[in-house]
Structures are given as structure tokens and as C-alpha cells.
């Protein structure tokens, strides 16, 4: 039974890493759940309260980054509400297009949304491209930060387990 629980813990962590890239899965939440299960398997003897508290704080920061990163980049560039909606829709459409769609459809969605919001203005196309690229870069930076935090979460758990 213990071996099955360890396999489930590892599976949750691996699924969590997939979820960092795929927006349909709560990536860092799954990593956190896998590490919590690992601590629970051992009755929190090796991965105790303080390491789990640190892991939980990092998971909360990563969760907040998921929402804030793209919005901050888009808002900084003066993105319209339509651009934000377009980025969200582009992300959903990208899920059906494979890995390349997941990475690039938010850019396309944000650009299309911004263009539709400003289509009557002479600078609509350049502004739409600027907002699309900015939103995309912000999302990639957020994704990279979530990967780093997930690895640090695992590092804290492994260090506590081996200590």
C-alpha cells in the first residue's frame, strides 16, 4: 500500500509539472498535493510542519503568479479588456492544438482582441501586435517562475526528507 501511495505522490508531482504548461491543469496545486501526500505517508516525520509551510507559501505564490503575470504585462502595455479575453480564449483554443498551440495561441488571441478593440484607430495593428507579444512574454515569464518555484518546492521536500 505504501508503494502505491508513493507512486501516487510522484504521479501528482509529474502531473503538476505538466499543469504548469497546460493551463487546464492546476500545476503547482498538483505538485503541492503530491508533496503533501509524501509528507503524510511518513506521518510528517521527515517532511514536517515547517517544510510543508514553506512549500505551501511557495505554492500560493506560484498560484498568484499564474493570474498576475499575464495581466500585469498586458496592463502595462495598455491592453484592452478584449485583449485579455482574447488571450484567455486563445489559451483554450491552444489546448486543442498541441504544445505549439498552448504557447502561441494566447499571443494570437490577445492580438486579435486588441485589434478588434482598436480597429477604428490608425495604430490598431501595431498596438495589437505589441499587446499580443507583451502578453505572451508575460505568460512565459510567469510559467518560468512557476517552474522554478515547483523545483524549489521539491528541493525543500527532498532536503527535509533526507535531513
Secondary structure, DSSP 8 states (H G I E B T S, - for coil): -HHHHHHHHHHHHHHHHHHHHSTTS-HHHHHHHHHHHHHHHTTTSSS-HHHHHHHHHHHHHHHHHHHHHHHHHHHHTT--HHHHHHHHHHHHHHHTTHHHHHHHHHHHHHHHHHHHHHTTSTTHHHHHHHHHHHHHHHHHHHHHHHHHHHHHHHHHHHHHHH-
